[in-house]
């Protein structure tokens, strides 16, 4: 039966009877986060995910310079929160609230002239889950190609500073500022380019960060040995904790802490090797010429290499 996070911290607690339960849980979580940082691209951190894009739509709106409030006549929906808004072609704003069907709130005050015009609402950004660490691969199944995700915002600003380009789907994702939406505040965002206009879904893989564990989290596969490894990492912290003024820690021993640190490091290395044995991945052996990146410029090179149609490229 697989060990769980609860099994590990309770085992550590047996050695650290003087330590508060919440402190013991923190020690195990700290050891877990250290383990994931030592190898951030381990297979057990790889997540199968999909970037889902909803179709863009046009709405008749009224915008006021200096105000973050945009009004319409019953045209806004709750799902607009988190999407991108703009009037004409520039600049882009993020919708952070929808108080009612007549009103949305932008992430900053509208900076252009007052207008009653047609606004665009679309998915300009991909907001990644809270445990997102880094991308491994983003596939474009519609055109049999990969999407680049290592483009910087500065590079995109040189390529298309006012974001004039649009297409049914993006050709790349560029790094962007964290999400300003209250429900996803601070989470990682990437900007789609060019502006996507149609319903699309892009399969992808990412490596998650070592976030705090829930009691039910089970260590399986290569992680089946992680319980013992994390226990040593947590006990190393316990051995450095002298206790409180009125209740000393009998496990306090700096020499023991150093020895447990070394055993923890060795355990992390062995777990990494075990992960390689179970799910090795050698990108050097993959013929990426058969699955090229999306071109940043509009040309027919991808057309020759895939089953994409001219409409997919223009």
N, C-alpha and C positions, 0 to 999 in steps of 0.2 A: 504494500500500500504506500502511495506517494506521501512523502512528508509535506507538511504545510508550514506556512510562516508561523502559525500559532504553535505548532509542535516545536519549532526552533526556539522561539523566544521563551516558551515555558521550560525548555531544557536548560537554557541559559539562566533562567530564574532560579533553578535548583542550585546553581553554583553561586548565585548572587542574591542570597536571601535578604541581605540588608538593603538592596537597591529597590527603589519604587518600580512598580510594574511598567509605568509609562517610560521610565528611563531605560529599562531593559529592552522594551520594544524599539526605542530609538536606536539603541546600539545595534540591534539586528538590521534595522532599516539602513543605518549608516554603512554597515558592512555590505549590504546588498547594493547600495548606490556606488560604493567603491568598486565592487566586483564588476558592475556594468560599465563603469568608466575605464577600467583596465582593458576592456575589449568592447568597444561600443558597437561593433558590427558582428557580434556573435549571432549564430542562427536562432538561438532561443529568444533573441530580442527582435527578430524579423516579423513584421506584421503584414498580412495581406489586406489591402485596402483598395478603395476606389474613389477617385475624384469625380464628383457628380456636378454637372453644370446644367442649370435650368435656362430655358429660352429667355432671351431678352424681350422686353416689351416697351412700348411707347405710351406715355400718359400725358394728358394735358394738365399743366401745373402752373402755379404762381410762386415765384421766388422773389425774395426781398434782400437787397444788399445789406449785409451786416446782421442778418438773422439766420439761425440754423433751422428754422421751421419752414417746411414746404407744404403748400396746400393744394388740394385737388377737389373734385366733386365725387367723393365716394369711390376712388380708384385705387386706394392703397390696401394691402393685405398684410397680415402678421408675418408672412414668409418673406416680406421685403426687408426685414431687419437683417443686417449683415451684408446685403447686396450693395452694389455700386450705383450711384446716381450721378447724372450730369445733364445739363441743358446744352444743346448744340453738341460740340465735340470736346469741350475742355472747360474747366478742369474736372477731375473726378472727386466725388465725395462718398463717404461710407454712411449708410443709413444705420443709426444706432438705436432707434426707437420708432414705434408706430403707435402713437397714442389712440388713434381711431382711424376709421376708413378715409377720413378727409385730410389726415395730417401725418407727416413723417418728420423725424428729427435727424439732422446731419451731424457728422462728427466734428464739424467746425462751422463757423458762420459763412454763409454764402458771400463770395467776394466779387461777383460780377454785377452788372447793372440789373435793376428791377426788371422783371419780365413776366408776362403771361405767355407761355410757350409750350412746346412739346419737350418733355423730359424723357430720358432713357433710364430704365432700371435693368441691370444685368449682373451677372456673376463676374465681377472683375478680379476677385481674389479667391484663392483656395485657403480656407482657414483649417489648419491641421489639428488633430486631436491633442489634448493636453499632454499626452505622453510622447509626442513626436520628438525624435532625435535628429534623424537625417534620412534623406531619400536614398533608396538603393536603385530603383528603376521605375520609370513611368512609361507605360506603353500607349501608343496611339493605334488601336486596332482598326480604325477606319481607313488608315493609310499605310498600315504595316511598317511602322517606324517608331522610334523612341522620341520622347520629348526631353530636351535639355532642362535641367533644373539648377545649374550652377551659374546662370547669368545674374549679374549684379544689377541693382536698380540704376546705378550710374551708366552701365553699358546700355541698358534699355532706354535711358534718357537720351543717349546719343543716337540710338537707332530710330526712335519714334518719340520725341520729347513731348508732344501733345496728344499722344495716343490716338492718332487718326485711323490707324489700320484696324479693320475688323474682318472676321471670318466666321464660318460656322463653328470652328473649334480652334484652340490655341496651337501654336508651334513650339512654344517654350513657356517655362515658368521662371520668373525672376524674383529674387529675394525682395521682401517688402517689410515695412514696419509692422510691429505686432498688432493684433486685432484691437480696435478701440471699442468694440461692442461689449456691453456689460456682461452678457452671458458667456463670452469667450475672451474676456479681457486679458491681454498679454500673451495669448497663444500665437504660435508662429503662423505667419501668412506668406504666401507667394502670390505674385501678380501674374495673371494669365496674359499672354500676348500672342497674336493680336486679340482684340476684344472678342470674346466668344458670343455668338448670337443664337445658337441652337441647343436643344437638349443633347447632351453628350455624357459619356461616362468613360473614364480612363483608368484601367486597372493599374495598380502600382504596388510597390513594396517599400516599406520604410522600417528603420530601426528605432525602437522606442527607447526612451530614457528610463533610468532606474527610478521610478516613482515609488512612493510609500506603498507598502504591500498591505493587502487585506488579510485577515486571519485565515480565510479559506484558500488563499493562493497556494497551489500545489507545485512542488518542484518535480518535474518529470523530464524524461529524456536525459540529455546531458546534464540538466539541472538536478537530476536525482541525487547527485553527490553534493549539491550546493548547501544542503542543510548542515552537514558537518563542517563545510568550509566557512559558512556564515557564522556558525557557532564559535569557531576560533577567532574570527574577526571581532565578534561581539565581546567575547571573554577577554580579548586583549584590551578593549576599552574598559571593561570591568576591573581588570587588574591595575589600571591606572587611576581608578576612582577611589580616593581614600575614605569616602563615606562622609558623614556629617559630624558636627561637633558632639552630638549626643548619641550617635550610633555609628561606630567605625565599621569599615568594610573588611571583614576577615580575609577576603580574597585579594586585597591590595598587595601587589608585589610587582615592582617595576621590572625586575629581571624576568619574571614570568610573562609580563606584557611584551617584552622584546622577543621572547621565544615564540609566543603565540602570533605576533606580527609576521615573523618569518614563515611560520607554518601556514598562515592565512595567505601570504603572497604565493607560496608554493602551491597551495590548493587552487588558487585562481589560475595559475599557469597550467596546472594539470586539467582543470575544467575546460580551459581554452583548447587544449590538445584533444580532449575528449569530444568537444564540439566539432572540431575539424574532422575527426574520424567518422562522426555520425552524419555530418552534412557539409562536406567540403564543397567549396565553390571556387573555381579557377576561371576568372574572367578572361585570362590570356588565351584560353582554349576556344573561346567563343568567336565565331566568324561574324563580327559585327557588320561587315560589309553587306551581309544578307538582310540586315535589319538596321538601316541607317538612321541618323538623326534627322529630324525635320529641318528643312532648309530655312534659313532666316530670310533669304531673298526669294522672290517668286520666280522659279525657273522649272524646266521640265526634267531635271536630273532624277528627282524622286519618282516622277511619272514612269520613267524607263525602268526603274528598279522594283516597282510595286504594281499592285492592281488598282491604284488610285486613278480616278478619272480627272479630266481637265477641270471640272467643276470643283474637285477637292483641292486643287492647287491654286485656283483663282477665285 
